[in-house]
């Protein structure tokens, strides 16, 4: 690795951080393919660096002004129990797979999530009644797109728990559990895309710490590239948060689907190193 690699990594990290903060994904959708296919790192090395940046993205995005109103803390804490359990199980599973199998599973996961998002492209889940009973896990927030305070209830909590467990496993791909949780919460559980993304972003760091510790213990994190990626992600996440307040929920979903399918195609076609 040289200074050029570090500068390029920082730039890619900035873009990944922007999209990650916007969609609550952590940015690994772009960073992992770049490190793996672009710079020729192994999947273990690429995912190791990615989870380090996920910790930075989660911290920056969750603390941003105006972001906390979308966070459903009670829902996030309940789901994190299942996500952390899945993350530990995923460490064992990931350690037994070969690199090519990891790449194929990575691509299949992205396509499956894209199809789920497309199936509910025009569904927003918000209810324009701020006084409604939101139940134990629901919430409220002010949304400019709806012209006031909106509310939502969490439906099918068992599905949310299962999706969170799967998200923990998937976090071992360096994607952050948000890539599963955000579409699942929005599609099947009645949580608006903004609330799902903000709540997911708050939870990402806890699961990422488990994976990052494992990669570090096995010497699979390259410090120079990790530092460059983190710096880029921190800069880019601020732009992503600002854009979120100026774009429609449907736009968020379309951007997410496009990224998922492009990256999946790269892996299915074997493009890159």
C-alpha positions as CSV (number, residue, x, y, z in Angstrom):
1,X,0.0,0.0,0.0
2,X,1.2,3.5,-0.8
3,X,0.0,7.1,-0.4
4,X,-2.0,6.9,-3.7
5,X,-3.9,3.9,-2.4
6,X,-4.6,5.8,0.9
7,X,-5.8,8.9,-0.9
8,X,-8.1,6.9,-3.2
9,X,-9.4,5.0,-0.2
10,X,-10.2,8.2,1.6
11,X,-12.2,9.5,-1.4
12,X,-14.1,6.2,-1.8
13,X,-14.7,6.3,2.0
14,X,-16.2,9.8,1.7
15,X,-18.7,8.6,-0.9
16,X,-19.4,5.5,1.0
17,X,-19.9,7.5,4.2
18,X,-22.3,9.8,2.5
19,X,-24.5,7.0,1.2
20,X,-24.1,5.0,4.4
21,X,-25.4,7.9,6.5
22,X,-28.2,8.7,4.0
23,X,-29.5,5.1,4.0
24,X,-28.4,3.8,7.4
25,X,-26.1,1.1,5.9
26,X,-22.6,2.0,7.0
27,X,-21.1,2.4,3.5
28,X,-19.7,-1.1,3.2
29,X,-21.7,-1.7,0.0
30,X,-19.1,0.4,-1.8
31,X,-16.1,0.2,0.4
32,X,-15.8,-3.6,0.5
33,X,-15.9,-4.1,-3.4
34,X,-13.4,-1.3,-3.8
35,X,-10.9,-2.7,-1.3
36,X,-11.5,-6.3,-2.5
37,X,-11.7,-5.8,-6.3
38,X,-10.0,-2.5,-6.7
39,X,-7.0,-2.9,-4.4
40,X,-6.9,-6.7,-4.3
41,X,-7.3,-7.2,-0.6
42,X,-8.8,-10.4,0.7
43,X,-12.4,-10.4,1.8
44,X,-11.3,-10.7,5.4
45,X,-9.0,-7.6,5.0
46,X,-11.7,-5.6,3.1
47,X,-14.5,-6.4,5.6
48,X,-12.1,-5.7,8.5
49,X,-11.5,-2.2,7.3
50,X,-15.1,-1.7,6.4
51,X,-16.4,-2.5,9.9
52,X,-13.9,0.0,11.4
53,X,-15.5,2.7,9.2
54,X,-19.0,1.5,10.2
55,X,-18.2,2.4,13.8
56,X,-17.2,5.9,12.7
57,X,-20.3,6.3,10.5
58,X,-22.6,5.1,13.2
59,X,-21.2,7.6,15.7
60,X,-21.2,10.5,13.4
61,X,-24.6,9.9,11.9
62,X,-26.4,9.2,15.2
63,X,-25.1,12.4,16.8
64,X,-25.9,14.7,13.9
65,X,-28.3,17.6,14.5
66,X,-31.9,16.7,13.5
67,X,-31.1,13.0,13.2
68,X,-32.0,11.9,16.7
69,X,-35.7,12.7,16.2
70,X,-35.9,9.8,13.8
71,X,-34.2,7.3,16.2
72,X,-36.4,4.8,18.0
73,X,-34.2,4.0,20.9
74,X,-36.5,1.5,22.5
75,X,-36.8,-0.5,19.3
76,X,-33.1,-0.2,18.6
77,X,-32.1,-1.6,22.0
78,X,-34.4,-4.6,21.7
79,X,-33.2,-5.4,18.2
80,X,-29.6,-5.1,19.1
81,X,-29.8,-8.1,21.4
82,X,-30.7,-10.3,18.3
83,X,-28.2,-8.5,16.1
84,X,-25.3,-9.1,18.5
85,X,-26.2,-12.7,18.8
86,X,-26.2,-13.1,15.0
87,X,-22.9,-11.3,14.8
88,X,-21.2,-13.8,17.1
89,X,-22.7,-16.7,15.2
90,X,-21.6,-15.1,11.9
91,X,-18.0,-15.0,13.1
92,X,-18.0,-18.8,13.4
93,X,-19.8,-19.2,10.0
94,X,-17.6,-16.7,8.2
95,X,-14.4,-18.3,9.4
96,X,-15.3,-21.6,7.7
97,X,-16.0,-20.2,4.3
98,X,-13.6,-19.8,1.3
99,X,-13.1,-16.4,-0.2
100,X,-15.1,-17.2,-3.4
101,X,-18.0,-18.5,-1.4
102,X,-18.0,-15.3,0.7
103,X,-18.1,-13.2,-2.5
104,X,-21.0,-15.2,-3.9
105,X,-23.0,-15.0,-0.7
106,X,-22.2,-11.3,-0.5
107,X,-23.7,-10.8,-4.0
108,X,-26.8,-13.0,-3.4
109,X,-27.5,-11.1,-0.2
110,X,-27.4,-7.7,-2.1
111,X,-29.8,-9.0,-4.8
112,X,-32.3,-10.4,-2.3
113,X,-32.4,-7.1,-0.4
114,X,-32.8,-5.1,-3.6
115,X,-35.9,-7.2,-4.5
116,X,-37.4,-6.7,-1.1
117,X,-37.0,-2.9,-1.4
118,X,-38.4,-2.8,-4.9
119,X,-41.5,-4.7,-3.8
120,X,-42.4,-1.8,-1.4
121,X,-41.1,1.1,-3.4
122,X,-44.1,3.4,-2.9
123,X,-45.0,2.3,0.6
124,X,-44.1,5.0,3.2
125,X,-45.7,3.5,6.4
126,X,-46.3,6.9,8.1
127,X,-49.6,7.8,9.7
128,X,-50.6,11.4,9.8
129,X,-52.0,11.2,13.3
130,X,-49.5,12.3,16.0
131,X,-51.9,11.2,18.8
132,X,-52.4,7.6,17.8
133,X,-51.3,4.8,20.1
134,X,-47.9,3.6,18.7
135,X,-47.6,0.6,21.0
136,X,-44.5,-0.5,22.9
137,X,-42.0,-0.2,19.9
138,X,-43.6,2.5,17.7
139,X,-42.7,6.1,17.5
140,X,-43.3,9.6,16.2
141,X,-41.2,12.3,14.4
142,X,-41.7,15.5,12.5
143,X,-41.5,15.1,8.7
144,X,-41.4,18.0,6.2
145,X,-42.6,15.7,3.4
146,X,-45.8,15.1,5.3
147,X,-46.1,18.6,6.7
148,X,-46.1,17.8,10.4
149,X,-45.7,15.1,13.0
150,X,-46.3,11.5,11.8
151,X,-46.5,8.3,13.8
152,X,-46.0,4.6,13.1
153,X,-46.5,1.2,14.8
154,X,-44.1,-1.7,14.6
155,X,-45.8,-4.7,13.0
156,X,-44.7,-8.3,12.9
157,X,-42.0,-7.9,15.7
158,X,-41.0,-11.6,15.3
159,X,-39.9,-10.7,11.7
160,X,-37.9,-7.7,13.0
161,X,-36.2,-10.0,15.6
162,X,-35.3,-12.6,12.9
163,X,-34.1,-9.9,10.4
164,X,-31.9,-8.5,13.2
165,X,-30.3,-11.9,13.8
166,X,-29.6,-12.3,10.1
167,X,-28.3,-8.7,10.0
168,X,-25.7,-9.7,12.7
169,X,-24.5,-12.6,10.5
170,X,-24.4,-10.3,7.4
171,X,-22.3,-7.7,9.3
172,X,-19.4,-10.1,8.9
173,X,-19.4,-9.1,5.2
174,X,-18.4,-5.6,6.4
175,X,-21.8,-4.2,5.3
176,X,-23.2,-3.4,8.7
177,X,-26.4,-5.0,9.8
178,X,-28.4,-2.0,8.4
179,X,-28.3,-3.5,4.9
180,X,-30.8,-6.1,6.2
181,X,-32.5,-4.3,9.0
182,X,-33.4,-1.1,7.1
183,X,-35.3,-2.9,4.2
184,X,-36.9,-5.4,6.6
185,X,-38.1,-2.9,9.1
186,X,-39.5,-0.7,6.2
187,X,-41.0,-3.4,4.1
188,X,-42.5,-5.9,6.6
189,X,-42.6,-4.1,10.0
190,X,-44.2,-0.8,9.2
191,X,-41.2,1.5,10.1
192,X,-40.7,4.5,7.8
193,X,-37.5,4.5,5.9
194,X,-36.1,7.5,7.7
195,X,-36.8,6.0,11.2
196,X,-35.4,2.7,10.1
197,X,-32.2,4.2,8.7
198,X,-31.6,6.4,11.8
199,X,-32.3,3.6,14.3
200,X,-30.1,1.2,12.3
201,X,-27.3,3.7,12.2
202,X,-27.4,4.0,16.0
203,X,-27.1,0.2,16.3
204,X,-24.3,-0.4,13.7
205,X,-21.4,0.3,16.0
206,X,-22.2,-2.3,18.6
207,X,-22.2,-5.2,16.1
208,X,-19.3,-3.8,14.1
209,X,-17.2,-3.8,17.3
210,X,-17.5,-7.6,17.6
211,X,-16.4,-8.1,14.0
212,X,-13.6,-5.5,14.2
213,X,-12.2,-7.1,17.3
214,X,-12.0,-10.5,15.6
215,X,-10.4,-9.1,12.4
216,X,-7.9,-7.1,14.5
217,X,-7.0,-10.2,16.6
218,X,-6.2,-12.0,13.3
219,X,-4.1,-9.2,11.9
220,X,-6.6,-8.6,9.0
221,X,-6.9,-4.8,9.4
222,X,-4.4,-2.6,7.6
223,X,-4.0,0.5,9.8
224,X,-3.1,3.0,7.1
225,X,-6.0,2.1,4.9
226,X,-8.4,1.9,7.8
227,X,-7.4,5.4,9.0
228,X,-7.8,6.8,5.5
229,X,-11.2,5.2,5.1
230,X,-12.4,6.4,8.5
231,X,-11.4,10.0,7.7
232,X,-13.2,9.9,4.4
233,X,-16.3,8.3,5.9
234,X,-16.5,11.0,8.6
235,X,-16.4,13.7,6.0
236,X,-18.9,12.1,3.7
237,X,-21.4,11.2,6.4
238,X,-22.0,14.9,7.1
239,X,-23.0,15.4,3.4
240,X,-25.3,12.3,3.5
241,X,-27.1,13.6,6.6
242,X,-27.7,17.0,5.0
243,X,-29.0,15.4,1.8
244,X,-31.4,13.2,3.7
245,X,-33.5,16.1,4.8
246,X,-33.8,17.4,1.2
247,X,-34.8,14.3,-0.6
248,X,-37.9,12.1,-0.7
249,X,-38.1,8.6,0.9
250,X,-38.7,7.0,-2.5
251,X,-35.5,8.5,-3.8
252,X,-33.6,6.9,-0.9
253,X,-35.0,3.5,-1.9
254,X,-34.1,3.9,-5.6
255,X,-30.5,4.9,-4.7
256,X,-30.3,1.9,-2.4
257,X,-31.6,-0.6,-5.1
258,X,-29.2,0.8,-7.8
259,X,-26.2,0.4,-5.5
260,X,-27.1,-3.1,-4.4
261,X,-27.6,-4.4,-8.0
262,X,-24.5,-2.7,-9.4
263,X,-22.2,-4.2,-6.7
264,X,-23.9,-7.6,-6.9
265,X,-23.3,-7.6,-10.7
266,X,-19.6,-6.9,-10.1
267,X,-19.3,-10.0,-8.0
268,X,-21.4,-12.3,-10.1
269,X,-19.5,-11.3,-13.2
270,X,-16.1,-11.6,-11.4
271,X,-15.0,-8.1,-12.4
272,X,-11.8,-6.8,-10.8
273,X,-8.9,-8.5,-9.2
